[in-house]
Amino acid sequence: MVILNLTIFSLLTVTLCFRLNSVVRAKLEKKILAYQKAKREEERLTAESLALERESSRLKRGLDETVELYEITREISKFLEQDKVFAVFKEKIKKYLKLQDCRFLKAPEDLLDFSDWTIFPLQIGKKSLGSLAVKGLKEKDVEKFQILAQQFLLGLKRAVLYQNVQEMATLDSLTHVFTRRYWFQRCNEELERSRKFNYNLTCLMIDVDRFKNFNDTYGHLVGDVILVAVARVVKENIREIDLLGKYGGEEFCVILSETDVQDAQFGAERIRQALQDTSVQAYDEILKVTISIGIAGFPNDSQDLTGLVDKADQALYRAKETGRNRVCVFQLTANS
């Protein structure tokens, strides 16, 4: 009986052990599976986190590059002079892309000296505005430079348009000398400078002799050629600091800075003689053209520009009345 009981107890014990072992094994396997799942999830999340970090870093670099491109574009857009636009562009681009050098080539022949540089043509439609020559540009930066070159091109276009508008407002479209309005503006500034520093200043009033006859005989197109030729000869015989403007139909005015009447006479005579010695070719016609010049000086003849021009005009009238093709200086008379 005892042996039977021991046998039964042993069987029960073994059965219980197997049962417990099975339960423990099942729970352990379940925990292992849960751990492996958690591990895989952790690895997935870690990979996603790294991917997000890489994407964030890429986006940040892209944002930084976009901001940098915007800043360069903004700086370029501040200026309306071509040389200044390029100076700002060059300064920023060399710092941004670590270039060795960058040049703005306005003339096609300049390209011959830059054969070993990278050349980027600047073109709007069919019109060429020159080229950018770059030294030390890395392959990875080519696309960035092309984007910036387009921004420079837009800035350059704005500068060209601004210059054209300025020229239309300040220069006579035919003779390319100052318009009457702008000439008066500049001359008033020069007169005030002369007054401040006690300088002499002289006004020349120039008129083309018998201009109406040329127009009536040969037509207005020939008359235009004559005006262009007169303006060219006058410009060739005055200084950079002197101010030449178109006053009326065939009249020009010149302000000679820091010049007294005596010296102005020599200058006026040089202009008159130069035109007299010039043959003007107008289409099929070769013409001899002369001018008459009246002179008045600041401060002796007038204290303001309007009066100075009026006095020079009176001297011009006397030159016309006394035979044309001559220089006359304003002289105070009872009627003056």
WOMOKA-V831163 format. One record per residue. RES is the residue in three letters. PHI is phi in whole degrees, 0 to 359 (999 if undefined). PSI is psi in whole degrees, -180 to 180 (999 if undefined). Layout:
res;phi;psi
RES;PHI;PSI
RES;PHI;PSI
//
This chain:
res;phi;psi
MET;999;-42
VAL;295;-42
ILE;298;-39
LEU;296;-43
ASN;297;-41
LEU;295;-38
THR;295;-44
ILE;297;-42
PHE;297;-41
SER;295;-42
LEU;297;-42
LEU;296;-40
THR;296;-46
VAL;297;-43
THR;298;-43
LEU;296;-41
CYS;298;-47
PHE;300;-41
ARG;296;-46
LEU;296;-42
ASN;298;-40
SER;294;-42
VAL;294;-45
VAL;298;-42
ARG;297;-42
ALA;296;-44
LYS;295;-39
LEU;295;-44
GLU;297;-38
LYS;296;-43
LYS;294;-38
ILE;297;-43
LEU;297;-42
ALA;296;-40
TYR;296;-44
GLN;297;-39
LYS;296;-43
ALA;295;-38
LYS;296;-44
ARG;297;-40
GLU;296;-40
GLU;297;-44
GLU;297;-39
ARG;296;-45
LEU;294;-38
THR;296;-43
ALA;296;-42
GLU;296;-39
SER;297;-44
LEU;296;-40
ALA;296;-41
LEU;296;-39
GLU;296;-43
ARG;296;-43
GLU;295;-41
SER;298;-42
SER;296;-40
ARG;295;-44
LEU;295;-38
LYS;295;-42
ARG;297;-42
GLY;297;-41
LEU;296;-45
ASP;299;-42
GLU;294;-41
THR;297;-44
VAL;298;-41
GLU;295;-43
LEU;298;-41
TYR;297;-43
GLU;296;-42
ILE;297;-45
THR;299;-42
ARG;297;-41
GLU;294;-41
ILE;299;-39
SER;288;-9
LYS;287;-21
PHE;242;152
LEU;237;11
GLU;255;133
GLN;304;-47
ASP;295;-37
LYS;290;-40
VAL;302;-46
PHE;290;-38
ALA;300;-43
VAL;292;-44
PHE;302;-47
LYS;296;-44
GLU;300;-46
LYS;289;-42
ILE;291;-36
LYS;294;-37
LYS;286;-39
TYR;287;-44
LEU;253;5
LYS;55;47
LEU;282;153
GLN;285;-43
ASP;197;160
CYS;213;131
ARG;233;147
PHE;256;112
LEU;257;114
LYS;273;-29
ALA;251;140
PRO;303;-34
GLU;293;-20
ASP;295;-23
LEU;297;-25
LEU;299;-29
ASP;273;1
PHE;230;40
SER;294;-27
ASP;263;12
TRP;258;162
THR;276;126
ILE;251;131
PHE;240;108
PRO;295;144
LEU;249;111
GLN;219;135
ILE;242;112
GLY;64;-123
LYS;259;1
LYS;266;126
SER;269;132
LEU;253;12
GLY;117;-157
SER;213;156
LEU;255;126
ALA;254;128
VAL;236;138
LYS;237;132
GLY;87;24
LEU;274;123
LYS;283;151
GLU;301;-39
LYS;291;-17
ASP;259;2
VAL;299;-45
GLU;296;-41
LYS;298;-43
PHE;295;-39
GLN;298;-39
ILE;297;-46
LEU;292;-34
ALA;297;-37
GLN;294;-38
GLN;294;-39
PHE;297;-41
LEU;299;-42
LEU;295;-41
GLY;297;-38
LEU;293;-40
LYS;298;-42
ARG;299;-41
ALA;295;-41
VAL;294;-43
LEU;297;-41
TYR;297;-43
GLN;297;-41
ASN;296;-42
VAL;296;-43
GLN;298;-43
GLU;294;-38
MET;296;-33
ALA;278;-25
THR;246;-19
LEU;243;139
ASP;294;130
SER;295;-25
LEU;272;-54
THR;264;-12
HIS;59;32
VAL;252;172
PHE;301;143
THR;292;162
ARG;301;-45
ARG;298;-48
TYR;290;-35
TRP;299;-45
PHE;299;-40
GLN;298;-49
ARG;294;-40
CYS;290;-35
ASN;297;-38
GLU;296;-43
GLU;292;-36
LEU;296;-42
GLU;295;-37
ARG;296;-43
SER;296;-39
ARG;294;-42
LYS;295;-42
PHE;258;8
ASN;61;45
TYR;265;154
ASN;281;156
LEU;207;139
THR;231;142
CYS;249;130
LEU;251;126
MET;255;120
ILE;244;133
ASP;227;137
VAL;283;124
ASP;292;134
ARG;53;39
PHE;296;-37
LYS;299;-37
ASN;297;-41
PHE;298;-45
ASN;297;-44
ASP;292;-35
THR;278;-45
TYR;250;-14
GLY;102;163
HIS;290;-27
LEU;295;-40
VAL;294;-39
GLY;301;-40
ASP;297;-42
VAL;299;-40
ILE;297;-44
LEU;298;-41
VAL;297;-42
ALA;295;-42
VAL;297;-47
ALA;301;-41
ARG;296;-45
VAL;296;-42
VAL;298;-46
LYS;300;-37
GLU;291;-17
ASN;242;16
ILE;235;172
ARG;272;167
GLU;299;-35
ILE;281;-14
ASP;282;154
LEU;245;117
LEU;249;130
GLY;222;159
LYS;269;118
TYR;269;-41
GLY;210;-157
GLY;306;-59
GLU;237;22
GLU;251;140
PHE;236;152
CYS;236;142
VAL;230;134
ILE;254;121
LEU;261;110
SER;286;144
GLU;52;42
THR;226;130
ASP;272;174
VAL;297;-38
GLN;298;-47
ASP;293;-34
ALA;297;-34
GLN;300;-43
PHE;297;-43
GLY;295;-42
ALA;295;-40
GLU;294;-36
ARG;296;-42
ILE;297;-48
ARG;301;-45
GLN;292;-40
ALA;298;-41
LEU;289;-37
GLN;298;-34
ASP;276;-2
THR;260;135
SER;263;123
VAL;265;117
GLN;267;114
ALA;242;98
TYR;58;-117
ASP;270;0
GLU;257;140
ILE;244;116
LEU;241;150
LYS;256;124
VAL;239;139
THR;234;165
ILE;226;157
SER;246;146
ILE;228;132
GLY;250;144
ILE;234;137
ALA;218;149
GLY;237;147
PHE;260;135
PRO;261;-3
ASN;292;-42
ASP;273;-31
SER;198;152
GLN;261;-6
ASP;227;163
LEU;293;-43
THR;300;-44
GLY;294;-37
LEU;296;-44
VAL;296;-42
ASP;299;-42
LYS;293;-40
ALA;295;-36
ASP;293;-37
GLN;295;-40
ALA;294;-37
LEU;296;-43
TYR;301;-39
ARG;292;-37
ALA;297;-39
LYS;293;-44
GLU;292;-26
THR;261;17
GLY;126;-7
ARG;67;175
ASN;50;49
ARG;206;168
VAL;248;130
CYS;232;141
VAL;260;142
PHE;300;135
GLN;232;130
LEU;291;126
THR;234;177
ALA;298;-31
ASN;276;-14
SER;282;999
//
